[in-house]
């Protein structure tokens, strides 16, 4: 274990993180439903009209999914959206390469690709794009691009038609590859009830598909999975991919050691597992002292294990150190898990470890949270927070932390078909720190976001930005702090 690599340079302490509750600014929305909606319940965050204010699309379960148009100053209006129930999650992406953001909407039933018009209008496009939405219980999604075009990975949960289900009845997952005219679908088997999926560069630097699976419904031999798209096979111990078994719920990815390779956060029932990327291309479990396991409620006297769902990294105080939010909540009434399970906000300290600050920050709520997002919703340079709860109203928090550091937001554009430069690496170098983020579509639980990458700069007033584009080309740019920049190859 490279514990020394977790130690980062010391700097002056920044202000306490504070969020204001603005939940009343959202039209009321609840993710509802029975056992088919114990899981899911995510939120997609994306700017669908080009005004630099991200919109929100919230899954509804048995209630209709809803699109909230961002009017600024943390106010939102309901916008038209095709009437869809059974929605478990949604992810924004430009699937057809026309420059406008589309939506991949997962459902209990037929999944829907919605084509965007650049002004927050969306129309069903399964037939237009030759996409087979199937009739499964879909719960996870990720996308990448090859030379031929987009590849969509959809993770499915329990096979509802299996007479022996739900236990031992995990459904097969599906890959949809663009063939120039339509999406050709194929099974990705075996499936172990995937609740999160992410195409991203692994510790070896190769883009691969990681699947995090729910052990509650595991078939025998079920485990976390890594799929190599180029070789069309799952990896095993002979590839350096060690077997890991979790009640897997969500995936988050971010370089926290400063070596230019992303660590991976896996949420579950019980321990939340941080995997540290090693120089040999393998992963090791983070030491307990890192402070990221978050395995019990941090308020109250309930000693039963936590249930972690959506995880997301983001620098909430702009000190140049990535923090971590974890949405938590009991599946329903599972007696072995904590019932009052507060969400976690883990702030990274200057020594590389994390501390729980959600109570002081005002976000330690105990509804059954599912999906969430850290995003600058009011365009003030600070990451705000939105949380979707099961059978309880959504929550919205404005980041009002005072004396935060400087910041930089970087957005990429590229020629079609991969107009958002998915799989590009963005490195930001200041005098005392190098940070890196990858442009991805997927991960989290039930939703994700597409938009500018947010970097905290601490006291730095400028930075050198290096972009490694999906084709391997590299460009360098000088940027001023507290600005938003749009870069192209």
Secondary structure by P-SEA (a helix, b strand, c coil): ccccccccccccccccbbbbbcccccccccccccccccccbbbbbcccccccbbbbbbbbccccbbbbbbccccbbbbbbcccccccccccccccccccbbbbbcccccbbbbbbbcccccccccccccccccccccccccccccccccbbbbbbbccccccccccccbbbbbbbbbbcccbbbbbbccccccccbbbbccccccbbbbbbbbccccccccccccccccccccccccccccccccccccbbbbbbcccccbbbbbbbccccbbbbbbcccccccccccccccccccccccccccbbbbcbbbbbccccccbbbbbbbbbccccccccccbbbbbbbbbcccccccccccccccccccccccccccccccccbbbbbbbbccbbbbbbbbcccccccbbbbbbbbcccccccccbbbbbbcccbbbbbbbccccccccccccbbbbbbccccbbbbbbbccccbbbbbbbbccbbbbbcc
